[in-house]
Amino acid sequence: MRQHFLVRVTLAIAIGIAATGCTRVSETGVESGGAGGSTAASSGNNKPLKVSAGAAAKLVPSEIRAQKTLKVATDPAYAPFEFFASDNATMVGFDIDLAKAIAMKLGLKVVHVNAGFDTILTGLDSGKYDLGMSFFAVTAERAKSFDFITYLVGGSGIAVQAGNPLNLSMDASALCGRTISAVNGSLQGMTMLPSMSKECVARHEKPIGIRLYPSQNDAKLAVSSGRVNAVMANASPLKYSADNSAGALMLAPGPEYKPGPSGIAVRKGSKLTGAVAAAIDELVADGTFDAVMKKWGIPSQEKSKETGKVTR
């Protein structure tokens, strides 16, 4: 789950590009960072941060140390966590900077890979990637197959057309009989919306029409074009999208739905899990983690109290 966003030709293009940049599902890799160097991450006043290799580097598995890189898969359609810069080629965002900082703590260079959200965990399991960083919700079901290092927490929300003409809210009773979009493979699309729809049917109301799309940009465009009534995703990125949609979208009222932890995905049982968790702990301790949050406007309350905790 994820999202936050040049050219305005139509309303749909304004939402899809101005809000999150162009989404590319073809895989690309970009190397950045380096042992002992400085990250591109910066604090709110844009001063560069220095990140040096730490004790966590000693925990890096020999095969990762030998390749000298950390291959991190991300779907860049979830600003401010991951999205394309104005050149529609460079990935930027909180997760991008954090991945770079983690790699540098481990004495490695990061290779950012653009991958479709619903393909990341499969690629991770096959050894195609070392980490999956795309604002993954940590769930018991996912933890059966992957390790997760917790770093943020948040709940879900819905974004609707400006003015909220259907008076929708983040509540199952308000969504019965409506058509809601979400990203294929996301917690919202695969678990939450189906569960809410069952609640509707149990109350003898119409079920929720669920439309799944390959990217968050596509799911939002479906709202602006009138193909669906709302899009459901993590509330914080949706608010960012709405705030950067030139008044076309708004976050519907209501508390965040079922808040929970988000984390970095690692292959089950990998020795890399402990190294990444230790690197996160070091970045929290030296202030880098908070500085990257501030740079991308992530509210402080979204920092997990269990940052660095490993879920196996």
Residue pairs with C-beta under 8 A, 6 or more apart in sequence:
1 78
1 117
1 134
1 135
1 136
1 137
1 183
1 186
1 187
1 188
1 216
1 233
1 234
1 237
1 262
2 75
2 77
2 78
2 79
2 81
2 82
2 95
2 117
2 134
2 135
2 216
2 233
2 234
2 237
3 20
3 77
3 78
3 79
3 81
3 83
3 216
3 220
3 233
3 234
3 237
3 238
3 240
3 241
4 19
4 20
4 78
4 79
4 80
4 81
4 83
4 93
4 237
4 240
4 241
4 244
4 296
5 17
5 18
5 19
5 20
5 21
5 79
5 83
5 240
5 241
5 244
5 245
6 17
6 18
6 21
6 86
7 13
7 17
7 18
8 14
8 17
8 18
8 246
11 224
11 248
12 221
12 224
12 225
14 224
14 245
14 246
14 248
15 220
15 221
15 223
15 224
15 241
15 245
15 248
15 249
16 22
16 23
16 217
16 218
16 220
16 221
16 224
18 244
18 245
18 246
19 79
19 217
19 220
19 241
19 244
19 245
19 249
20 77
20 78
20 79
20 83
20 84
20 216
20 217
20 220
20 241
21 76
21 77
21 79
21 83
21 84
21 85
21 86
21 88
21 217
22 84
22 88
22 217
23 75
23 76
23 77
23 84
23 215
23 216
23 217
23 218
24 76
24 84
24 114
25 114
25 115
25 116
25 214
25 215
26 114
27 113
27 114
27 115
28 113
28 114
29 71
29 111
29 112
29 113
29 114
30 90
30 91
30 111
30 112
31 69
31 109
31 110
31 111
31 112
32 40
32 100
32 109
32 110
32 111
32 112
33 39
33 100
33 101
33 103
33 104
33 108
33 109
33 110
34 104
34 109
35 53
35 104
35 107
35 108
35 109
36 52
36 53
36 104
36 107
37 51
37 104
38 48
38 49
38 50
38 51
39 48
39 49
39 50
39 51
39 97
39 100
39 101
39 104
39 288
40 48
40 97
40 100
41 48
41 49
41 51
41 97
41 98
41 100
41 101
41 288
41 291
41 292
41 295
42 48
42 49
42 291
42 295
43 49
43 291
43 294
43 295
44 294
44 295
49 101
49 288
49 291
49 292
51 100
51 101
51 104
51 105
51 283
51 288
52 104
52 105
53 104
53 105
53 106
53 107
54 105
54 278
54 279
54 282
55 278
55 282
56 105
56 106
56 275
56 276
56 278
56 279
56 281
56 282
57 105
57 106
57 107
57 275
59 271
59 274
59 275
59 278
60 106
60 107
60 108
60 272
60 275
61 270
61 271
61 272
61 275
64 70
64 106
64 108
64 130
64 272
64 275
65 107
65 108
68 108
68 109
69 103
69 108
69 109
69 110
69 111
70 99
70 102
70 103
70 106
70 108
70 109
70 110
70 111
70 130
70 131
71 111
71 113
71 128
71 129
71 130
71 131
72 99
72 103
72 110
72 111
72 112
72 113
72 129
72 130
72 131
72 132
72 133
73 113
73 115
73 120
73 123
73 124
73 128
73 129
73 131
73 132
73 133
73 134
74 82
74 91
74 95
74 96
74 99
74 112
74 113
74 114
74 115
74 120
74 132
74 133
74 134
75 82
75 114
75 115
75 116
75 117
75 120
75 134
75 215
75 216
76 82
76 83
76 84
76 91
76 93
76 114
77 83
77 117
77 215
77 216
77 217
78 93
78 134
78 135
78 216
78 233
78 234
78 237
79 93
79 237
79 240
79 241
79 244
80 93
80 94
80 237
80 240
80 296
80 297
80 298
81 93
81 94
81 95
81 134
81 135
81 237
81 296
82 91
82 92
82 93
82 94
82 95
82 96
82 133
82 134
82 135
83 91
83 92
83 93
84 90
84 91
84 92
85 91
85 92
91 112
91 114
93 296
94 292
94 293
94 295
94 296
94 298
95 133
95 134
95 135
96 112
97 292
97 295
97 296
98 133
98 151
98 283
98 289
98 292
99 110
99 112
99 131
99 133
100 110
101 279
101 283
101 288
101 289
101 292
102 110
102 276
102 279
102 280
102 283
103 109
103 110
105 279
105 282
105 283
106 275
106 276
106 279
113 129
115 123
115 129
116 214
116 215
117 134
117 183
117 184
117 185
117 186
117 214
117 215
117 216
118 183
118 184
118 185
118 214
120 129
120 132
120 134
120 136
120 265
121 132
121 136
121 142
121 145
121 146
121 185
121 265
123 129
123 132
124 130
124 131
124 132
124 146
124 265
124 266
124 267
125 145
125 146
125 267
125 268
127 267
130 266
130 272
131 264
131 265
131 266
131 272
131 276
132 146
132 264
132 265
132 266
133 264
133 265
135 152
135 234
135 237
135 262
136 142
136 148
136 262
136 263
136 264
136 265
137 186
137 187
137 234
137 260
137 261
137 262
138 148
138 150
138 260
138 261
138 262
138 263
138 311
139 187
139 191
139 260
142 148
142 265
143 311
143 312
145 268
146 265
146 266
146 267
146 268
147 265
147 266
147 267
147 268
147 269
147 270
147 273
147 310
147 311
147 312
148 261
148 263
148 264
148 265
148 266
148 310
148 311
149 263
149 264
149 266
149 273
149 276
149 277
149 280
149 308
149 309
149 310
149 311
150 261
150 262
150 263
150 304
150 306
150 307
150 308
150 309
150 310
150 311
151 262
151 263
151 264
151 280
151 289
151 303
151 304
151 307
151 308
152 261
152 262
152 298
152 302
152 303
152 304
152 307
153 259
153 260
153 261
153 262
153 302
153 303
153 304
153 305
154 234
154 235
154 236
154 256
154 259
154 260
154 262
154 302
155 234
155 235
155 255
155 256
155 257
155 258
155 259
155 260
156 170
156 187
156 188
156 192
156 232
156 233
156 234
156 235
156 256
156 257
156 258
157 170
157 232
157 233
157 234
157 235
157 238
157 239
157 251
157 252
157 254
157 256
157 257
158 168
158 169
158 170
158 175
158 180
158 230
158 231
158 232
158 238
158 251
158 252
159 220
159 223
159 230
159 231
159 233
159 238
159 241
159 242
159 249
159 250
159 251
159 252
160 166
160 168
160 223
160 229
160 230
160 249
160 250
160 252
161 223
161 224
161 226
161 248
161 249
161 250
162 247
162 248
162 249
162 250
163 250
164 250
164 252
164 253
166 178
166 229
167 174
168 174
168 175
168 178
168 229
168 230
168 252
169 252
169 253
169 254
170 235
170 252
170 253
170 254
170 255
170 256
170 257
171 254
172 196
172 199
172 200
172 208
173 199
173 200
173 203
173 205
174 254
175 196
175 200
175 208
175 230
176 197
176 200
176 203
176 205
176 206
176 207
176 208
177 200
177 205
177 206
177 207
177 208
178 208
178 209
178 229
178 230
179 208
179 209
179 210
179 211
179 227
179 228
179 229
180 193
180 208
180 209
180 210
180 211
180 228
180 229
180 230
180 231
180 232
181 210
181 211
181 212
181 213
181 218
181 219
181 220
181 222
181 223
181 227
181 228
181 230
181 231
181 232
182 188
182 189
182 193
182 210
182 211
182 212
182 213
182 219
182 231
182 232
182 233
183 189
183 212
183 213
183 214
183 215
183 216
183 219
183 233
184 190
184 212
184 213
184 214
186 233
188 232
188 233
188 234
189 210
189 212
189 232
192 232
192 257
192 258
193 208
193 210
193 232
194 210
196 208
197 207
197 208
197 210
198 207
200 206
200 207
200 208
201 207
209 228
211 219
211 222
211 227
211 228
213 219
213 222
216 231
216 233
216 237
219 231
219 233
220 231
220 241
220 249
222 228
222 231
223 229
223 230
223 231
223 249
224 248
224 249
230 252
231 238
234 262
235 251
235 256
235 257
236 298
236 299
236 302
238 251
239 251
240 297
241 249
242 249
242 250
242 251
261 304
261 306
261 309
261 311
262 304
263 311
264 276
264 280
266 272
266 273
266 276
268 312
269 312
273 310
273 312
274 310
277 308
277 309
277 310
278 308
280 289
280 307
280 308
281 307
281 308
283 289
284 290
284 307
284 308
289 303
289 307
290 300
290 303
293 300
293 302
293 303
